[in-house]
Amino acid sequence: MNNEIDIQIRVPNQTRYLSLIGSIGEDLAAHLQEYEGDREALAYHLNLVLTEAMVNAIRHANANDPQEEVVIRITISDNELVMLVFDHGQGFDIGAIPDPTALDAGLLDEHGRGLFIMRSLMDSVHYRKVDGGNVLELRKKL
């Protein structure tokens, strides 16, 4: 039996929608029938990861342009959750982002921790070019 869920959300490029997107992440955790782990922790992690991904897309990729939008696609299968966040920016080299826990990175810097958080909470994080922009791919095994 295939219990796959596929959701696509188009969000205006505005930070006022961050809590809405975060709450969608939380609600997903409650509906994962096969998940046997800590649902409250997963809900918090999905909220945080989706919020961080949205902030990066809005501020960095789409340069706070209110005419842009962020597209989020969430696919849930029996054993994996995949979240794709599409932007229209120039893109960046994900491997060039410094680890904020490194001694010379500046732990007190106000920026640069979002990607670290996403990598810490998800099983894989990739960023690549696609037609018309870029996609941040976040995967979590269930």
N, CA and C atoms as a LAMMPS dump frame, in Angstrom:
ITEM: TIMESTEP
0
ITEM: NUMBER OF ATOMS
426
ITEM: BOX BOUNDS ff ff ff
-5.0000000000000000e+02 5.0000000000000000e+02
-5.0000000000000000e+02 5.0000000000000000e+02
-5.0000000000000000e+02 5.0000000000000000e+02
ITEM: ATOMS id mol type element x y z
1 1 1 N 0.844 -1.185 0
2 1 2 C 0 0 0
3 1 3 C 0.884 1.241 0
4 2 1 N 0.601 2.168 -0.856
5 2 2 C 1.39 3.391 -0.968
6 2 3 C 0.707 4.507 -0.182
7 3 1 N 1.373 4.967 0.852
8 3 2 C 0.841 6.05 1.679
9 3 3 C 1.55 7.362 1.403
10 4 1 N 2.059 7.543 0.201
11 4 2 C 2.84 8.736 -0.109
12 4 3 C 1.96 9.98 -0.123
13 5 1 N 2.499 11.033 0.472
14 5 2 C 1.859 12.349 0.471
15 5 3 C 2.781 13.289 -0.279
16 6 1 N 2.233 14.106 -1.142
17 6 2 C 3.028 15.073 -1.902
18 6 3 C 2.315 16.414 -1.827
19 7 1 N 2.962 17.382 -1.184
20 7 2 C 2.364 18.697 -0.968
21 7 3 C 3.253 19.748 -1.619
22 8 1 N 2.652 20.696 -2.316
23 8 2 C 3.408 21.821 -2.859
24 8 3 C 2.756 23.11 -2.384
25 9 1 N 3.596 24.016 -1.872
26 9 2 C 3.104 25.274 -1.306
27 9 3 C 3.863 26.426 -1.957
28 10 1 N 3.135 27.407 -2.445
29 10 2 C 3.74 28.631 -2.977
30 10 3 C 3.524 29.714 -1.931
31 11 1 N 4.632 30.338 -1.508
32 11 2 C 4.574 31.31 -0.427
33 11 3 C 5.145 32.639 -0.914
34 12 1 N 4.434 33.739 -0.69
35 12 2 C 5.01 35.041 -1.028
36 12 3 C 6.337 35.23 -0.296
37 13 1 N 7.244 35.917 -0.908
38 13 2 C 8.592 36.128 -0.383
39 13 3 C 8.568 37.148 0.761
40 14 1 N 7.885 36.789 1.837
41 14 2 C 7.741 37.692 2.988
42 14 3 C 7.894 36.896 4.274
43 15 1 N 8.616 37.45 5.224
44 15 2 C 8.878 36.745 6.477
45 15 3 C 7.629 36.58 7.336
46 16 1 N 6.582 37.293 7.062
47 16 2 C 5.38 37.147 7.885
48 16 3 C 4.723 35.774 7.739
49 17 1 N 5.15 34.978 6.76
50 17 2 C 4.607 33.633 6.567
51 17 3 C 5.459 32.548 7.231
52 18 1 N 6.513 32.943 7.93
53 18 2 C 7.416 31.965 8.538
54 18 3 C 6.708 31.069 9.557
55 19 1 N 5.874 31.656 10.411
56 19 2 C 5.219 30.84 11.431
57 19 3 C 4.226 29.862 10.796
58 20 1 N 3.588 30.255 9.715
59 20 2 C 2.677 29.354 9.007
60 20 3 C 3.438 28.152 8.473
61 21 1 N 4.567 28.402 7.825
62 21 2 C 5.36 27.307 7.266
63 21 3 C 5.915 26.436 8.387
64 22 1 N 6.372 27.049 9.471
65 22 2 C 6.863 26.277 10.605
66 22 3 C 5.798 25.381 11.198
67 23 1 N 4.574 25.898 11.292
68 23 2 C 3.491 25.082 11.858
69 23 3 C 3.11 23.93 10.933
70 24 1 N 3.278 24.097 9.639
71 24 2 C 3.049 22.989 8.702
72 24 3 C 4.047 21.871 9.008
73 25 1 N 5.291 22.248 9.265
74 25 2 C 6.296 21.256 9.648
75 25 3 C 5.904 20.516 10.906
76 26 1 N 5.41 21.232 11.891
77 26 2 C 4.968 20.602 13.141
78 26 3 C 3.806 19.645 12.893
79 27 1 N 2.846 20.082 12.102
80 27 2 C 1.68 19.247 11.827
81 27 3 C 2.052 17.969 11.07
82 28 1 N 3.079 18.047 10.23
83 28 2 C 3.516 16.856 9.505
84 28 3 C 3.903 15.739 10.465
85 29 1 N 4.615 16.096 11.517
86 29 2 C 5.088 15.09 12.473
87 29 3 C 3.923 14.316 13.092
88 30 1 N 2.82 14.989 13.304
89 30 2 C 1.659 14.336 13.914
90 30 3 C 1.001 13.331 12.977
91 31 1 N 1.254 13.458 11.674
92 31 2 C 0.583 12.596 10.699
93 31 3 C 1.472 11.495 10.123
94 32 1 N 2.651 11.33 10.666
95 32 2 C 3.556 10.299 10.17
96 32 3 C 3.251 8.992 10.895
97 33 1 N 2.403 8.187 10.308
98 33 2 C 1.884 6.977 10.948
99 33 3 C 2.975 5.98 11.329
100 34 1 N 3.987 5.835 10.515
101 34 2 C 5.014 4.821 10.747
102 34 3 C 6.144 5.316 11.648
103 35 1 N 6.164 6.583 11.994
104 35 2 C 7.265 7.13 12.788
105 35 3 C 7.173 6.655 14.229
106 36 1 N 8.259 6.062 14.724
107 36 2 C 8.261 5.506 16.072
108 36 3 C 9.095 6.316 17.049
109 37 1 N 9.71 7.394 16.585
110 37 2 C 10.561 8.208 17.44
111 37 3 C 9.765 9.243 18.224
112 38 1 N 10.459 10.197 18.787
113 38 2 C 9.87 11.275 19.581
114 38 3 C 9.19 12.272 18.638
115 39 1 N 7.874 12.233 18.576
116 39 2 C 7.116 13.098 17.663
117 39 3 C 7.242 14.578 18.027
118 40 1 N 7.289 14.886 19.315
119 40 2 C 7.426 16.296 19.714
120 40 3 C 8.76 16.861 19.256
121 41 1 N 9.815 16.084 19.416
122 41 2 C 11.136 16.538 18.954
123 41 3 C 11.138 16.689 17.441
124 42 1 N 10.56 15.709 16.742
125 42 2 C 10.506 15.787 15.279
126 42 3 C 9.708 17.014 14.848
127 43 1 N 8.589 17.277 15.501
128 43 2 C 7.765 18.443 15.161
129 43 3 C 8.574 19.732 15.311
130 44 1 N 9.284 19.845 16.411
131 44 2 C 10.116 21.031 16.65
132 44 3 C 11.204 21.141 15.58
133 45 1 N 11.856 20.024 15.265
134 45 2 C 12.931 20.032 14.267
135 45 3 C 12.42 20.425 12.883
136 46 1 N 11.266 19.882 12.483
137 46 2 C 10.725 20.229 11.163
138 46 3 C 10.319 21.698 11.101
139 47 1 N 9.748 22.215 12.179
140 47 2 C 9.407 23.632 12.25
141 47 3 C 10.675 24.464 12.062
142 48 1 N 11.703 24.143 12.819
143 48 2 C 12.949 24.911 12.775
144 48 3 C 13.62 24.838 11.41
145 49 1 N 13.692 23.657 10.845
146 49 2 C 14.358 23.471 9.555
147 49 3 C 13.605 24.201 8.439
148 50 1 N 12.295 24.058 8.401
149 50 2 C 11.522 24.762 7.364
150 50 3 C 11.61 26.275 7.529
151 51 1 N 11.576 26.744 8.749
152 51 2 C 11.688 28.186 8.998
153 51 3 C 13.053 28.709 8.553
154 52 1 N 14.112 28.003 8.912
155 52 2 C 15.466 28.415 8.506
156 52 3 C 15.613 28.404 6.981
157 53 1 N 15.081 27.371 6.334
158 53 2 C 15.164 27.284 4.874
159 53 3 C 14.409 28.445 4.222
160 54 1 N 13.245 28.771 4.762
161 54 2 C 12.459 29.904 4.234
162 54 3 C 13.2 31.224 4.415
163 55 1 N 13.753 31.447 5.602
164 55 2 C 14.499 32.688 5.863
165 55 3 C 15.635 32.831 4.862
166 56 1 N 16.387 31.764 4.65
167 56 2 C 17.496 31.831 3.697
168 56 3 C 17.008 32.143 2.289
169 57 1 N 15.924 31.5 1.868
170 57 2 C 15.4 31.743 0.522
171 57 3 C 14.906 33.176 0.381
172 58 1 N 14.186 33.671 1.378
173 58 2 C 13.635 35.031 1.321
174 58 3 C 14.737 36.078 1.33
175 59 1 N 15.624 35.982 2.286
176 59 2 C 16.627 37.04 2.494
177 59 3 C 17.818 36.95 1.561
178 60 1 N 18.326 35.759 1.347
179 60 2 C 19.554 35.625 0.574
180 60 3 C 19.282 35.36 -0.902
181 61 1 N 18.52 34.33 -1.195
182 61 2 C 18.298 33.966 -2.589
183 61 3 C 17.42 34.975 -3.314
184 62 1 N 16.298 35.314 -2.717
185 62 2 C 15.355 36.222 -3.371
186 62 3 C 15.547 37.67 -2.949
187 63 1 N 16.574 37.95 -2.171
188 63 2 C 16.986 39.314 -1.79
189 63 3 C 15.829 40.168 -1.262
190 64 1 N 14.949 39.554 -0.461
191 64 2 C 13.808 40.263 0.13
192 64 3 C 12.878 40.897 -0.899
193 65 1 N 12.929 40.439 -2.14
194 65 2 C 12.09 41.003 -3.201
195 65 3 C 10.652 40.522 -3.016
196 66 1 N 9.705 41.425 -2.693
197 66 2 C 8.316 40.999 -2.457
198 66 3 C 7.613 40.462 -3.706
199 67 1 N 8.199 40.66 -4.885
200 67 2 C 7.613 40.136 -6.111
201 67 3 C 7.957 38.658 -6.325
202 68 1 N 8.932 38.173 -5.591
203 68 2 C 9.34 36.775 -5.709
204 68 3 C 8.45 35.891 -4.849
205 69 1 N 8.638 34.594 -4.975
206 69 2 C 7.95 33.637 -4.122
207 69 3 C 8.902 32.491 -3.816
208 70 1 N 8.572 31.749 -2.789
209 70 2 C 9.314 30.554 -2.42
210 70 3 C 8.35 29.384 -2.599
211 71 1 N 8.83 28.343 -3.233
212 71 2 C 8.008 27.159 -3.43
213 71 3 C 8.592 26.044 -2.566
214 72 1 N 7.71 25.423 -1.802
215 72 2 C 8.107 24.321 -0.939
216 72 3 C 7.348 23.08 -1.391
217 73 1 N 8.084 21.998 -1.556
218 73 2 C 7.455 20.727 -1.898
219 73 3 C 7.856 19.714 -0.838
220 74 1 N 6.881 19.072 -0.262
221 74 2 C 7.114 18.093 0.797
222 74 3 C 6.547 16.757 0.344
223 75 1 N 7.388 15.742 0.364
224 75 2 C 6.969 14.398 -0.004
225 75 3 C 7.24 13.482 1.177
226 76 1 N 6.224 12.731 1.552
227 76 2 C 6.356 11.792 2.656
228 76 3 C 6.024 10.406 2.127
229 77 1 N 6.961 9.493 2.29
230 77 2 C 6.704 8.092 1.954
231 77 3 C 6.745 7.299 3.258
232 78 1 N 6.655 5.992 3.151
233 78 2 C 6.645 5.163 4.354
234 78 3 C 7.915 5.291 5.182
235 79 1 N 9.04 5.581 4.529
236 79 2 C 10.287 5.593 5.28
237 79 3 C 11.129 6.858 5.141
238 80 1 N 10.619 7.888 4.465
239 80 2 C 11.423 9.092 4.289
240 80 3 C 10.554 10.329 4.082
241 81 1 N 11.056 11.425 4.61
242 81 2 C 10.454 12.742 4.425
243 81 3 C 11.437 13.566 3.604
244 82 1 N 10.967 14.143 2.509
245 82 2 C 11.811 14.971 1.656
246 82 3 C 11.156 16.34 1.543
247 83 1 N 11.923 17.384 1.863
248 83 2 C 11.437 18.757 1.733
249 83 3 C 12.339 19.473 0.737
250 84 1 N 11.731 20.059 -0.285
251 84 2 C 12.449 20.822 -1.298
252 84 3 C 12.018 22.277 -1.189
253 85 1 N 12.996 23.177 -1.139
254 85 2 C 12.71 24.605 -1.068
255 85 3 C 13.356 25.25 -2.288
256 86 1 N 12.508 25.781 -3.17
257 86 2 C 12.971 26.355 -4.432
258 86 3 C 13.097 27.875 -4.309
259 87 1 N 14.188 28.411 -4.879
260 87 2 C 14.368 29.864 -4.921
261 87 3 C 14.802 30.277 -6.322
262 88 1 N 14.817 31.58 -6.569
263 88 2 C 15.194 32.115 -7.883
264 88 3 C 16.488 32.911 -7.844
265 89 1 N 17.285 32.714 -6.821
266 89 2 C 18.525 33.482 -6.66
267 89 3 C 19.664 32.959 -7.503
268 90 1 N 20.842 33.572 -7.29
269 90 2 C 22.036 33.185 -8.029
270 90 3 C 22.582 31.849 -7.552
271 91 1 N 22.245 31.483 -6.355
272 91 2 C 22.76 30.239 -5.798
273 91 3 C 24.073 30.47 -5.074
274 92 1 N 24.562 29.424 -4.436
275 92 2 C 25.819 29.504 -3.702
276 92 3 C 26.407 28.112 -3.602
277 93 1 N 27.669 28.047 -3.199
278 93 2 C 28.355 26.785 -3.008
279 93 3 C 28.139 26.353 -1.563
280 94 1 N 27.304 25.35 -1.344
281 94 2 C 26.971 24.919 0.003
282 94 3 C 28.21 24.416 0.748
283 95 1 N 29.164 23.894 0.02
284 95 2 C 30.392 23.408 0.634
285 95 3 C 31.305 24.516 1.13
286 96 1 N 31.08 25.742 0.659
287 96 2 C 31.932 26.869 1.057
288 96 3 C 31.446 27.566 2.322
289 97 1 N 30.298 27.16 2.843
290 97 2 C 29.765 27.777 4.056
291 97 3 C 30.548 27.215 5.247
292 98 1 N 31.195 28.087 6.023
293 98 2 C 32.015 27.592 7.13
294 98 3 C 31.18 26.995 8.263
295 99 1 N 31.78 26.055 8.953
296 99 2 C 31.169 25.444 10.129
297 99 3 C 31.228 26.469 11.26
298 100 1 N 30.087 26.913 11.79
299 100 2 C 30.106 27.956 12.825
300 100 3 C 30.701 27.483 14.148
301 101 1 N 30.923 26.167 14.288
302 101 2 C 31.533 25.679 15.521
303 101 3 C 33.055 25.662 15.437
304 102 1 N 33.603 25.946 14.241
305 102 2 C 35.061 25.997 14.096
306 102 3 C 35.606 27.178 14.893
307 103 1 N 36.792 27.03 15.41
308 103 2 C 37.378 28.054 16.286
309 103 3 C 37.487 29.419 15.624
310 104 1 N 37.763 29.45 14.333
311 104 2 C 37.942 30.731 13.649
312 104 3 C 36.665 31.239 12.982
313 105 1 N 35.534 30.585 13.183
314 105 2 C 34.3 30.962 12.494
315 105 3 C 33.544 32.081 13.19
316 106 1 N 33.762 32.28 14.46
317 106 2 C 33.039 33.33 15.16
318 106 3 C 31.692 32.857 15.655
319 107 1 N 31.676 32.128 16.74
320 107 2 C 30.433 31.575 17.268
321 107 3 C 29.396 32.629 17.611
322 108 1 N 29.833 33.835 17.866
323 108 2 C 28.895 34.886 18.254
324 108 3 C 28.341 35.65 17.063
325 109 1 N 28.78 35.306 15.872
326 109 2 C 28.261 35.951 14.671
327 109 3 C 26.76 35.665 14.566
328 110 1 N 25.989 36.675 14.182
329 110 2 C 24.532 36.528 14.108
330 110 3 C 24.07 35.759 12.876
331 111 1 N 24.949 35.498 11.95
332 111 2 C 24.569 34.83 10.701
333 111 3 C 25.374 33.55 10.522
334 112 1 N 24.88 32.678 9.659
335 112 2 C 25.633 31.501 9.276
336 112 3 C 25.321 30.23 10.031
337 113 1 N 24.335 30.26 10.915
338 113 2 C 24.038 29.056 11.687
339 113 3 C 22.874 28.244 11.112
340 114 1 N 22.082 28.816 10.232
341 114 2 C 20.91 28.127 9.692
342 114 3 C 21.249 26.829 8.989
343 115 1 N 22.243 26.868 8.127
344 115 2 C 22.649 25.669 7.405
345 115 3 C 23.208 24.623 8.368
346 116 1 N 23.952 25.073 9.357
347 116 2 C 24.482 24.165 10.376
348 116 3 C 23.332 23.476 11.115
349 117 1 N 22.315 24.232 11.468
350 117 2 C 21.148 23.663 12.154
351 117 3 C 20.462 22.637 11.261
352 118 1 N 20.262 22.991 9.996
353 118 2 C 19.602 22.061 9.074
354 118 3 C 20.401 20.772 8.945
355 119 1 N 21.717 20.894 8.809
356 119 2 C 22.565 19.701 8.678
357 119 3 C 22.533 18.856 9.948
358 120 1 N 22.406 19.502 11.091
359 120 2 C 22.383 18.786 12.37
360 120 3 C 21.088 18.003 12.57
361 121 1 N 19.989 18.51 12.055
362 121 2 C 18.68 17.923 12.322
363 121 3 C 18.171 16.999 11.22
364 122 1 N 18.722 17.116 10.031
365 122 2 C 18.275 16.298 8.913
366 122 3 C 19.339 15.253 8.58
367 123 1 N 18.95 14.214 7.866
368 123 2 C 19.904 13.182 7.478
369 123 3 C 20.768 13.61 6.301
370 124 1 N 20.226 14.424 5.418
371 124 2 C 21.034 14.964 4.317
372 124 3 C 20.488 16.329 3.904
373 125 1 N 21.419 17.187 3.486
374 125 2 C 21.09 18.533 3.023
375 125 3 C 21.924 18.796 1.77
376 126 1 N 21.241 19.103 0.66
377 126 2 C 21.93 19.396 -0.595
378 126 3 C 21.316 20.648 -1.217
379 127 1 N 22.128 21.372 -1.968
380 127 2 C 21.669 22.579 -2.661
381 127 3 C 22.217 22.51 -4.071
382 128 1 N 21.346 22.696 -5.053
383 128 2 C 21.792 22.584 -6.441
384 128 3 C 20.969 23.492 -7.346
385 129 1 N 21.514 23.73 -8.518
386 129 2 C 20.819 24.501 -9.541
387 129 3 C 19.756 23.636 -10.203
388 130 1 N 18.632 24.252 -10.529
389 130 2 C 17.568 23.635 -11.313
390 130 3 C 17.099 24.673 -12.318
391 131 1 N 16.276 24.275 -13.26
392 131 2 C 15.752 25.229 -14.236
393 131 3 C 15.067 26.389 -13.526
394 132 1 N 15.507 27.6 -13.798
395 132 2 C 14.875 28.789 -13.24
396 132 3 C 15.301 29.137 -11.828
397 133 1 N 16.285 28.451 -11.28
398 133 2 C 16.713 28.799 -9.931
399 133 3 C 17.523 27.707 -9.264
400 134 1 N 17.186 27.456 -8
401 134 2 C 17.925 26.513 -7.17
402 134 3 C 16.955 25.76 -6.275
403 135 1 N 17.43 24.649 -5.725
404 135 2 C 16.611 23.896 -4.78
405 135 3 C 17.48 23.435 -3.613
406 136 1 N 16.955 23.631 -2.423
407 136 2 C 17.537 23.094 -1.201
408 136 3 C 16.769 21.821 -0.901
409 137 1 N 17.48 20.711 -0.812
410 137 2 C 16.849 19.41 -0.574
411 137 3 C 17.205 18.934 0.831
412 138 1 N 16.172 18.686 1.635
413 138 2 C 16.327 18.243 3.017
414 138 3 C 15.681 16.877 3.152
415 139 1 N 16.423 15.894 3.627
416 139 2 C 15.899 14.535 3.757
417 139 3 C 16 14.039 5.192
418 140 1 N 14.954 13.337 5.622
419 140 2 C 14.919 12.741 6.961
420 140 3 C 14.354 11.338 6.839
421 141 1 N 15.138 10.353 7.29
422 141 2 C 14.635 8.977 7.307
423 141 3 C 13.65 8.84 8.454
424 142 1 N 12.581 8.125 8.19
425 142 2 C 11.569 7.91 9.21
426 142 3 C 11.72 6.51 9.728
